[in-house]
Amino acid sequence: MANEQARLGKLRDEIDRLDKEIMALISARATCAQEVARVKVEANPEDVFFYRPEREAQVLRRIKADNPGPLADEEMARLFREIMSACLALEKPMHVAFLGPAGTFTQSAALKHFGHSAISVPMPAIDAVFREVESGAAHYGVVPVENSTEGMISHTLDMFISSPLKICGEVQLRIHHHLLTSPDTNSEDITRIYSHQQSFAQCRQWLDTHRFGVERITVSSNAEAARRASEEPGAAAIAGDMAAELYGLQVLAGNIEDRPDNTTRFLIIGREDVAISGEDKSSILVSMRNKPGALYQVLEPFHKHGLSLTKIETRPSPNRTWAYVFYIDFEGHMDDENVAKVIAEIDQEAVELKRLGSYPIGVL
């Protein structure tokens, strides 16, 4: 026993020594970040962008590539994500609008991408997130665009048709749904379940098997569902960990989503273009003339120049009846030579082509 205590004591002393070294290095990094801010302000005091998505993506990729272990690459990158977030807050606090209220999966995505030192601002609707960023009240916004189970979020796509904002990044979030109740609610007392319509769809099989006949009430968000479950006897909610913690709910059944790989992709929207990071994706909106072969004319240049499409979605045009707009994601940056050729060829045939932006492929 004495030998064990002696060994533990030495190890704890070593941990204390390492902690001091880590703190000194983090402080040195923070000081360097402050100096970066001063250089940026001196060079361009009227139009300073403290957050550089391409630079942060490059840093996080390098961290994952250089990670010696035993921590997993993702865990190491998340630690550095928080260090970078805190250092950036010293330069300029980042205001990030998200689809609220507090406790939604969109807020989780915002914190995953920007870190917990960013100031997250809840907004009541997707169009309100766009307006908040367009007005300059928020530096960036986070909106859902695609779920692996239920497909594209049409409202987000439609906002890009009229909005001047750019896509500056993306983040993917594994979505785990739980059946939540207040601590004083028993399972057999549940008479109604609140949730967002997307969550009901993603948990349909589980609900039909385990809660068949229980009333399902659609609300504006999972966080709103959790709030109601915390206040109403006999109510339950389908929501995630953040909402459960925020409203003091217990998990009656965990991970009830029908597909274990259930994932939602979110877009980061902002006002500036993003430089090349080395591993990028681009998005465009294309409106074509209503004629035979229109879709082929859109897709053929990608094949010709060897670009990989990652998503194509069709939306009704807001300007013409029975006309359509193609939303397209593809690998590459607008400044790449082969991408420029594809864009030029599509532009020759299109009624309208809108460049939504190039941005780093999600790292975390």
N, C-alpha and C positions, 0 to 999 in steps of 0.2 A: 504493500500500500504506500509506504514512504517513497519507494522508487518511482511508483506511478505518479505521485504528487510532484516529485521533483522534475520528472520529464514534462508533465503538464505545465508546470511553472515556467520552465525554459521556453516551451512553445508559446505560451501566452506572452512572455516577455518579447519574443521574436515578432509576434503579431502586433504588439504595441509599437515596436520599433518600425515595422513596415507601415503601420497606419500613419505615423508621423511623416515618413517619406512620401507616402501617397498624398497626404494633405499638402506638403510642401510643393509637390509637383503640380497638383491641381491649382494651387494658388499661383504658381508661376505661369501656368497656362491661362488662367483668368487675367493676369496682368498683361500677358501678350495679347489677349483678345481686346482689352481696353486700348492698347496701343494701336491695334488694327483699326478700331473705331476712330481714333484720333487722325490717323493717316487718311481714312476715307473722307472724313469731314473736311480736312484741310484741302484735299484734292478736288472735292465736289460738294461744297456746303449746301447747295440748293436741292440736290437730288441724290440722297444717300440711300443705298440698299444694304442694310446690315446683314440680312439673311440671304445667303447664296445657296439655293437648293443643289446646284451642281457640285459645289465645293463640299457640302455636308455629305452628299451621296458618295463622293470620292473617298472622303475620310472614313466613313462607315464600311465601305467595301475593303479598304486597306486594313482596317481593324479586324474584320472577319478573316481576311487572307493571312494576316500575320499572327493571329491568335495562337499562342503556344499551348492552351489548355491549362488545367483540366476543365475550366468553364467552357460551355458550348459556345460556338461562334455567335449565335443569336443573343445569348446572355451577355457576352462581352460587348457586343454592339449596343445593346440596350443600356448598359452602364455608361458607355461613352456618349450615347444619345442624351442622357440626363446631364452629363458634364458639359456637353456642348450647349444644351439648353440654358443651363445656369450661366455659362460664360456669355452667351448671346444676350441674356437679360441684363448683364452689366453694360453692354453696348447700348441696347435699346429694348425695353420691354415689348414683347410681341403680343399683339391682340389678334386672336383667331376666332372668327365667328363660326358657329357650327349649328346644325339642326338640333334644336333643343326639345324639351327642357334639359336641365342638368341630369346626368345619369344615363343618357342615351348611348347607344353603340357609336354614334357619330362623335360624341365627346371622347369616348375611348380611343377612337381612331385619331382624333386631333392630338391627344396627349401622347399617343404612340409615335406620331410623326414629329411633333414639335417639342416633346418633353414637358414635364410638369412645371417648368418655370414660365411657360407661356401662359398668358391670361386668356382663358377660354370664355367666349361670350355666347350664351345661348340665344338662338333666334327661333321664332315660332313656325317658320316654314322655309322651304328651300329657296323660294324667290326672295325672302327677306335676307338670307345669307348673301345672295348675290348683291342685293342693294347695299348691304352694310359694307361690303368690300368696294363696290363701285364708288360709294360716297367718300371712301377714305377713312371711315370710322373704325374699320378693322384692316389690318395689314393683309390678312389672308382669310380664306373661308374653307371649310371642309364640308363636302356634300356626298351622299351615297350615289353611286352610279350603276352598280351591278351586283347582283347576288347570284351565287353559283347554283342555287336551287330555283329561284323565281325569275331570274333574268334581269334585264335592264330596268333602271328607274327612269321612266319616260319623262317625268317632270324635270329632272336634271338635264336631260338631253335637250328638251324644248327650250330651256332657259338660255342655252348657248346660242340659239338662233338669233336672239336679239341683244344679248349681252356683249359688251366690249371686253369682258374679262378673259384672261388666258388660263390655261391649265399649267400649273407650275410643279405638280408632283402627283404621286399616287401612293396609297397605302392600302394594304390588304389586312383584314381583321377576321380571324376565326370567330364565328358567332356561335356561342353556346347559350341556349335558352334554358331557363329554369322555371318551374312552377313555384311561385312565391306566395306566401300568406303572412299575415301578422302572427306574432308568436302565440297569441291567445285564440287562434282559429284552428279547429281540428279539420282533418281531411274530409270527414263525413259531413261537415257543416257547409262545405262549399256549394253555393248555388249559382254562381256566375264567375266567369273568367274574363278579365280585361286584357287586351293587348292590341298592338298595331296589326293591321291586316296582313302585312308581310310576315310577321311572326306566326300568326295563325296558320298561314299557308305553309310555312317551313316546319310546323309541328303537327300538321293535319293527321298523319297516321297515328302518332302517339295519343293525340286527343281523342280520336275515334275509338282507340283501343281502351284507354284508361279513364276517359272522362266523357264518354258518349252520353248525350242528353243534357249535359250541363250547358247553360246558356253562355254563348260567346259574344262579348260586346267589344266592338272595334272602337279604339280611341286613337288620338293623334300620334302617340308615341308610347314606347314601352315604359319610359319614365313616368308618364302620366298614368299608365296602368298600375305601376307600382305605388304611386301616390294614393290612388283610389283604394287599392287593396289594403294599404296601411290605415285607412280611415273607416272603411265600411265592413261591418260584420258579415261573414259569409262570402266575402269576395276574395278572389285570387288573381294573380297577374302572371303573365309570361314576360320575363325580362332577364337581364343579365346581372353579373356580379356587382357592377357599379350601382345600379338602381337598388339592388337588394341592400347594399351597405348604406346607401344614402337614406333610405326610408325605413331601415331597421326591420327588414323582413327575413323570415326563415325560408330555407330552401326545402320545399316539400318533396320535389323530385328534380334531380339535376340532369342537365344535358338531354333535354327531351326533343331536340331537333331530329328530324327524320333522317338526315344525312350527316354522318359524323364529320365530314369534310366541309360542312356548311361555312362558306366564306363570303364576305361582302367586300367589294372594292370601293374605295372612296377616292375622290379627286380633291386636290389642293388647288384652289382658284385664287388668282392674284392679278395684279395690274401690269406686270413687266414680263418680258421674254426671258427665258432661261438659257444660259450658255450650254455648250456641249459638255457632258460629264464623262462620255466614253461608252456608256451603256444606256441608251435613251429610247424613248418612245414618243411618237407624235400623234396628234389627233386633228382631223379635219372634218368639216361639213361640206357636202357637195350636193348641189341641186342640178339635176340633169333635165334636158328636154324630154318630154314624154314621147318616146319613139322606140321602135324595136332595137334591141342591142344596147340600150342605155347603160344597163348594169355592166355589160361586157366592156364598154368604153371606159368605165370607172376602174375596173379591176385589171384590165390587160396591161397597163403601164407598170403595175406592181410586179407582175410576172416577168415582164420584159426586162426590168432592171434589178430583179432579184431581191425584192423587199418582202418581208414576211408580214402578212396581215395578222393581227391579234384579235380584232373585233370589227364586225360590220353590222350596223343596225339601220333599219328604215323607219323614218318618221314622216307623217303627213306634213306637207308644206303649209305654213300658215298663210301663204299669199295666193295660192292657186288651188282650185278644186281638183282632186284626183292627181295631184302632183306630189312628189315625194323628195325627201332629203335623206341622203346617206350619211350616217355618222360612222367614221372609219378610224380605228386605231391601228398603227403599224410600227414596226421597229425601225429606229433611225431618228436622226435629228434633221430639222429643216435646213440646217447649214451644210449637211452632207451633200456631196455632189450628186449621188444617185437619187437622193430624195428630191433635190431641186429639179432634176429632170422629170421625175414622176409628176410632181406638182405642176410643172409647166405643161406637160402633155394633157393632164386632166383639165387644166384651166382652159385649154383651147376648145374643149367640147362642152364644158359645163356652163349652165346658166349663171351659176354663182358658186364660188369656192371660198370657204372661210377657213383660215388657218387658226385653229384653237390653241396651238402651242406645242412645243417640244419640252420634254421633262425627263428627269432620271427615272428609270425603271425602279420600282419600289425595292428598297434594300431590306427593310424590316417588315 
